[in-house]
Amino acid sequence: MIASRLSIQGPLKKNKSSFIISGRRTYIDALTKPFIKSTSQFKGSGYYFYDLNAKVNYAFSDKDRIYLSGYFGRDVFDFANGKQSLKINIPWGNTTGTLRWNHIFNNKLFGNTTVVYNDYNFTFNALQNDFELKLASGIRDLSIKQDFDLYPYTGHKLKFGGIYTYHKFTPSVISGKQDSTVFKPNNAQIKFGHEAALYIQDDWEINEKIKVNAGLRYSLFQQAGPYKIYETDENGNRLDSTVFGRGKAVKTYGGLEPRLTMRYALDDETSVKASVTRNLQYIHLVSNAGTTLPTDIWVPSTYKVKPQISWLYAAGLFKNFKDNMYETSVELYYKQMQNQIEYKEGYTPTGLDDTENSFTFGKGWSYGAEFFINKTKGRLTGWMGYTLSWTWRKFAAWNFGDKYPAKYDRRNDMSIVAMYELNKKWKLSAAFVFGTGNAATLPQRFYIVGAY
């Protein structure tokens, strides 16, 4: 009742080519308008999103097929406060295009060659009386990857390949206007990066009881120019600089990312699983701990910003009952994280300096337990999942160096889904979701220092 969608699909050439086009739009904004009086100070507030998917494929032969797909989507949030003469417009979304070639070499080996273009943009527009403010950020990527699936021997499923991505980051752009005065500094802060990786993975069924999934990935990230590194004194005054021209290597990071998962079947209905994974993350979401400004931005690893590193450990018990009518599991996990990123205390975007100069770095960890039960047979089916977790951060510059609950700390998370078959023509379903809210630090007071 809050959205409409339309899909069209069909053949272009019999047994050779087909297409599908699908679009949708919510009209929450239209539904809420009757409930906002014309005299309300919030008249003009609302939210909606829309997106469009399109895909076409063509079979050149029994062994070759081409897929071309595209996606365009936008979320738009509007907020108005007539009492304060304030209007806010926040659109954000993705534009992507993918071209994939699937080739079958033989009955044991096939591959996929994929080219992907992605463009993400976020904008914050604010208008109060005669003052306008605009904040913008975005990422533009161009990737090519090659993936292979190989079935060399009975019990083995090999996956291997590589990927390369060229990144263009615009972490923060700020501009404004008041009357005839335009504030538009040269503050695009555009950064460039090369990211590449090679991987191999083996899904190995040793016997009926033991199954192992082992993989190894080597990833690399290089920041590229143009870029300037400034030397400063203890007061932050610039003394000297090192300039890197366009395309010149500024800083290179890399490392191994091993992963191992093991499953041991105690019997036909019971198994235990354990896993360990190491990950390197070169692109970071930097969030504001408060709720006053939309300053969440995506930034790359640079000369100053190191990659985030994590180790994830998990172990669980999986048990089925009553001829697999009920599926249950209990899983414990622990995650250790290095080089976590936050804004410095009291950060306010000015557009006069590189955003990365306002970051502070620390460490984090999270742990918890996940419980799951699923009923798969009978007229009444459904599942229930519950997660109890803790997520902590520790920054030397914050909270006197003590740990504190992170923005993503969600102590309780529960989902219940039920479906009941009345007859062959009618089914009823219901869902219930409960979750602890995100941790946030609310401002206690405001003050203005100077004015432009």
C-alpha positions in Angstrom: 0.0 0.0 0.0 3.0 2.3 0.2 4.7 1.5 -3.1 4.0 0.5 -6.8 6.2 -1.5 -9.1 6.0 -2.5 -12.7 8.0 -5.2 -14.5 8.1 -6.1 -18.2 10.0 -9.1 -19.6 10.0 -11.2 -22.6 12.1 -12.7 -25.5 14.0 -10.6 -28.1 15.0 -13.6 -30.1 13.7 -17.1 -29.5 16.1 -19.3 -27.5 18.8 -16.6 -28.0 17.9 -13.4 -26.2 15.6 -12.0 -23.6 15.1 -8.8 -21.5 13.5 -7.5 -18.3 12.8 -4.0 -17.2 11.5 -3.3 -13.7 10.8 -0.1 -11.8 9.2 1.0 -8.5 8.4 4.1 -6.5 7.2 4.6 -3.0 4.6 7.3 -2.3 4.9 7.6 1.5 5.3 11.4 0.9 1.9 11.5 -0.9 0.2 9.3 1.8 1.4 11.5 4.6 0.4 14.8 3.1 -3.3 14.6 4.2 -2.0 14.2 7.8 0.1 17.3 7.7 -2.1 20.4 8.0 -1.5 23.4 5.8 -0.9 25.4 8.9 1.7 22.9 10.3 5.3 24.2 10.6 6.4 20.8 9.1 4.4 21.2 5.8 6.6 20.1 2.9 8.4 17.3 4.8 8.4 13.8 3.4 10.4 10.8 2.1 10.3 8.6 -1.0 12.6 6.5 -3.2 12.5 5.2 -6.7 14.7 2.8 -8.7 14.9 1.2 -12.2 16.5 -2.1 -13.2 17.1 -3.3 -16.7 18.8 -6.5 -18.0 19.3 -8.1 -21.4 21.1 -11.3 -22.3 22.2 -12.9 -25.6 23.4 -16.4 -26.2 26.0 -16.4 -29.0 26.5 -20.2 -28.7 26.0 -23.1 -26.4 29.2 -22.0 -24.5 29.0 -18.2 -24.7 26.4 -15.8 -23.3 26.5 -12.0 -22.7 24.6 -10.1 -20.0 24.1 -6.4 -19.9 22.4 -4.8 -16.9 21.9 -1.4 -15.3 20.5 0.1 -12.2 19.5 3.6 -11.2 18.0 4.5 -7.8 17.5 7.5 -5.6 16.3 8.1 -2.0 15.0 11.6 -1.3 14.3 13.0 2.2 12.7 16.5 2.6 12.3 18.3 5.9 10.6 21.6 6.5 10.3 23.7 9.6 8.3 26.8 8.9 8.8 28.1 12.4 12.5 28.4 11.8 12.2 29.1 8.0 14.3 25.9 7.5 14.1 23.6 4.4 16.3 20.5 4.0 16.6 18.3 1.0 18.8 15.1 1.1 19.0 13.0 -2.1 21.3 10.0 -2.4 21.7 7.0 -4.6 23.6 4.8 -7.0 23.9 4.5 -10.8 25.5 1.2 -12.0 26.1 -0.7 -15.2 27.4 -4.2 -15.7 28.6 -6.2 -18.7 29.3 -9.9 -18.1 30.5 -12.6 -20.5 29.9 -16.2 -19.4 32.0 -18.8 -21.2 32.0 -22.6 -20.7 35.4 -24.1 -21.5 34.4 -27.7 -20.8 32.3 -29.7 -18.3 34.8 -28.9 -15.5 35.7 -25.3 -16.1 33.7 -22.1 -16.8 34.5 -18.5 -16.3 32.9 -15.0 -16.0 34.5 -11.8 -17.3 32.8 -8.7 -15.8 33.1 -5.0 -16.3 31.3 -2.8 -13.7 30.7 1.0 -13.6 29.4 2.5 -10.3 28.6 6.1 -9.4 27.4 6.9 -5.8 26.3 10.4 -4.8 25.1 12.0 -1.6 23.9 15.6 -1.2 22.7 17.7 1.7 20.9 20.9 0.8 19.8 23.4 3.4 18.0 26.7 3.1 17.2 29.1 6.0 15.9 32.5 5.1 18.4 33.8 2.6 21.3 31.4 3.6 21.9 28.3 1.5 24.3 25.5 2.3 25.3 22.4 0.3 27.4 19.4 1.3 28.2 16.7 -1.3 30.2 13.5 -1.5 30.5 10.5 -3.8 32.5 7.6 -5.3 33.0 6.7 -8.9 34.4 3.2 -9.7 35.4 1.3 -12.8 36.1 -2.4 -12.2 37.1 -5.4 -14.3 37.2 -8.9 -12.8 37.7 -12.5 -13.9 36.3 -15.4 -12.1 36.7 -19.1 -12.8 34.9 -22.2 -11.4 36.8 -25.5 -11.7 35.7 -29.0 -10.7 39.0 -30.9 -11.0 38.2 -34.0 -8.9 35.3 -35.5 -7.0 34.8 -33.6 -3.8 36.6 -30.5 -4.9 35.1 -27.2 -6.1 37.7 -24.6 -6.9 37.1 -20.9 -7.4 39.8 -18.5 -8.4 40.3 -15.2 -10.2 41.2 -11.5 -9.8 39.8 -8.0 -9.8 41.0 -4.5 -10.5 39.2 -1.3 -9.6 40.0 2.3 -10.3 38.5 4.6 -7.7 37.7 8.3 -7.7 36.6 9.7 -4.4 35.0 13.1 -3.6 34.8 12.8 0.2 33.5 16.2 1.0 32.5 19.3 -1.0 30.9 22.3 0.8 29.5 25.5 -0.7 27.0 28.2 0.3 25.4 31.5 -0.5 23.9 34.4 1.4 22.2 37.1 -0.6 24.7 38.0 -3.3 27.7 36.5 -1.4 28.7 33.1 -2.8 30.9 30.8 -0.7 32.5 28.2 -3.0 36.0 27.4 -2.1 38.3 25.1 -4.1 37.7 22.2 -1.7 36.8 19.2 -3.8 39.4 17.1 -2.1 39.3 14.6 -4.9 41.4 11.4 -4.3 42.2 8.6 -6.6 43.2 5.0 -5.9 44.0 1.6 -7.5 42.6 -1.6 -5.9 43.4 -5.1 -7.0 43.2 -8.6 -5.6 43.8 -12.3 -6.5 42.1 -15.2 -4.8 41.7 -18.9 -4.7 39.2 -21.0 -2.8 38.6 -24.8 -2.4 35.3 -26.2 -1.2 36.5 -29.7 -0.2 34.3 -32.5 1.0 36.8 -34.9 2.6 34.1 -37.4 3.5 30.5 -37.6 4.6 31.4 -36.1 8.0 34.1 -33.5 7.3 33.8 -30.6 4.9 36.4 -27.8 4.6 36.2 -24.5 2.8 39.7 -22.9 2.6 40.7 -19.7 0.7 43.5 -17.3 0.3 43.2 -13.8 -1.1 45.9 -11.2 -1.6 44.7 -7.6 -1.9 46.5 -4.4 -2.8 45.5 -0.7 -2.6 47.5 2.2 -3.9 46.7 5.9 -3.5 47.5 7.9 -6.6 48.2 11.6 -7.2 47.5 14.4 -7.4 48.1 14.8 -3.7 50.0 17.0 -1.3 51.6 16.1 2.0 52.1 19.0 4.3 54.7 19.3 7.1 53.3 21.4 10.0 54.5 22.7 13.3 53.0 21.9 16.7 50.3 24.6 16.1 49.3 23.2 12.7 51.0 25.9 10.6 52.2 24.6 7.3 56.0 24.6 6.9 56.6 22.6 3.7 54.9 20.2 1.3 55.6 17.2 -0.9 53.7 17.2 -4.1 52.7 14.1 -6.0 51.6 14.6 -9.7 48.7 13.0 -11.4 49.0 9.2 -11.4 52.1 9.1 -9.2 52.1 6.5 -6.4 51.6 8.1 -2.9 51.1 5.2 -0.6 50.7 1.4 -1.1 49.1 -1.1 1.2 48.6 -4.8 0.9 48.3 -8.1 2.7 47.0 -11.6 2.8 43.4 -12.4 3.7 43.1 -16.1 4.6 39.8 -17.8 5.5 39.0 -21.3 6.8 35.6 -22.9 7.5 35.2 -26.4 8.8 32.1 -28.5 9.3 32.0 -31.8 11.2 28.7 -33.9 11.1 28.1 -35.7 14.3 25.2 -37.5 12.7 22.6 -37.0 9.9 20.9 -34.2 11.9 23.7 -32.6 14.0 26.9 -30.8 13.0 29.4 -28.3 14.4 31.0 -25.6 12.4 34.0 -23.2 13.0 35.6 -20.5 11.0 38.3 -17.9 11.0 38.7 -15.0 8.5 41.1 -12.1 8.1 39.9 -9.0 6.1 41.5 -5.8 4.9 39.2 -2.9 4.2 40.6 0.0 2.1 37.4 2.1 1.8 35.9 3.5 5.0 32.6 5.0 6.1 33.4 7.8 8.6 30.4 8.6 10.8 29.6 11.4 13.2 29.0 10.1 16.7 26.3 12.7 17.2 23.1 13.4 15.2 23.5 17.0 14.3 25.0 16.9 10.9 24.9 14.5 7.9 28.6 14.1 7.8 28.9 10.3 7.0 31.2 10.0 4.1 33.2 7.4 2.3 37.0 7.9 2.2 39.9 5.8 0.8 43.0 4.6 2.5 45.7 7.3 2.1 49.0 8.4 3.3 47.3 9.3 6.6 44.4 6.8 6.7 45.5 3.2 7.1 43.4 0.1 6.0 41.1 -1.3 8.6 42.1 -4.9 9.6 39.8 -7.4 11.2 39.9 -11.0 12.5 36.6 -12.8 12.8 36.2 -16.1 14.7 32.9 -18.0 14.8 31.7 -21.4 16.1 28.3 -23.0 16.1 26.1 -26.0 16.7 23.5 -26.9 14.1 20.7 -29.4 14.9 17.6 -30.6 13.1 14.6 -32.3 14.7 11.6 -34.5 13.7 12.8 -35.6 10.3 14.2 -32.1 9.5 10.9 -30.4 10.3 12.7 -28.0 12.6 16.1 -26.5 11.9 18.0 -24.9 14.9 21.4 -23.4 15.4 23.4 -21.6 18.1 26.5 -19.6 16.9 29.1 -17.6 18.9 31.4 -15.0 17.3 34.2 -12.6 18.2 35.6 -9.9 15.9 38.7 -7.8 16.5 39.2 -4.6 14.5 42.2 -2.3 14.0 42.5 1.3 12.6 38.9 2.3 13.2 38.0 5.8 12.1 35.9 8.6 13.7 35.7 12.4 13.5 37.7 14.3 16.1 35.7 15.7 19.0 33.8 18.8 18.0 34.3 18.4 14.3 32.3 20.7 12.1 32.7 20.7 8.2 34.1 24.0 7.0 35.3 23.1 3.5 38.6 24.9 4.2 40.7 21.8 4.9 41.0 18.2 3.9 38.5 16.1 5.8 41.1 13.5 6.6 42.9 16.0 8.9 39.8 15.8 11.1 40.0 12.0 11.7 41.1 10.2 14.8 42.0 6.5 14.9 41.5 3.7 17.4 40.5 0.0 17.7 37.3 -1.9 18.2 35.9 -5.3 18.9 32.5 -7.1 18.9 31.1 -10.4 20.2 27.8 -12.1 20.6 25.6 -15.1 20.1 23.0 -15.9 17.4 20.0 -18.2 18.0 17.9 -19.5 15.1 14.9 -21.9 14.7 13.1 -22.6 11.5 9.9 -24.8 10.9 10.0 -26.0 7.3 7.0 -28.4 7.1 3.2 -28.3 7.8 0.5 -25.7 7.2 2.2 -23.4 9.7 5.8 -22.5 8.8 8.2 -19.8 9.7 11.4 -18.9 11.6 12.7 -16.9 14.5 16.1 -15.4 14.9 17.6 -13.6 17.9 21.0 -12.0 18.3 22.6 -10.8 21.5 25.7 -8.7 20.8 28.1 -6.1 22.0 30.2 -3.7 19.8 32.9 -1.6 21.4 35.3 1.1 20.3 38.4 2.6 22.1 40.1 5.8 21.0 42.9 7.4 22.9 41.5 10.9 22.1 38.0 10.1 23.2 36.2 9.2 26.5 39.5 9.5 28.5 40.8 6.5 26.5 38.1 4.1 27.9 36.0 1.8 25.8 32.5 3.0 24.8 29.6 1.4 22.8 29.9 2.1 19.1 27.3 3.6 16.8 26.6 0.0 15.5 26.1 -1.5 19.0 22.8 -3.3 18.8 22.3 -5.3 22.0 19.1 -7.1 21.0 17.9 -8.0 17.5 14.9 -10.2 17.0 12.9 -11.2 13.9 9.9 -13.5 13.8 8.2 -14.6 10.5 5.1 -16.9 10.4 3.2 -18.2 7.4 -0.1 -20.2 7.5 -1.6 -22.0 4.5 -5.4 -21.7 4.7 -5.9 -23.7 1.5 -4.3 -24.0 -1.9 -5.4 -20.5 -2.9 -4.8 -18.5 0.3 -1.8 -18.0 2.5 -1.4 -15.6 5.5 1.9 -14.2 6.7 3.1 -12.0 9.5 6.4 -10.5 10.6 7.6 -9.0 13.8 11.0 -7.2 14.2 12.5 -5.8 17.3 15.9 -4.2 17.7 17.8 -2.0 20.2 18.4 1.5 18.8 21.8 2.7 17.6 24.1 4.3 20.2 24.4 8.0 19.8 25.9 11.0 21.6 23.5 13.9 21.7 24.7 17.5 21.8 24.2 19.3 25.1 24.6 22.9 24.0 25.4 25.0 20.9 27.5 28.1 20.4 28.9 30.0 17.5 32.5 31.2 17.3 32.9 34.1 14.8 31.0 34.4 11.5 31.9 34.4 7.8 
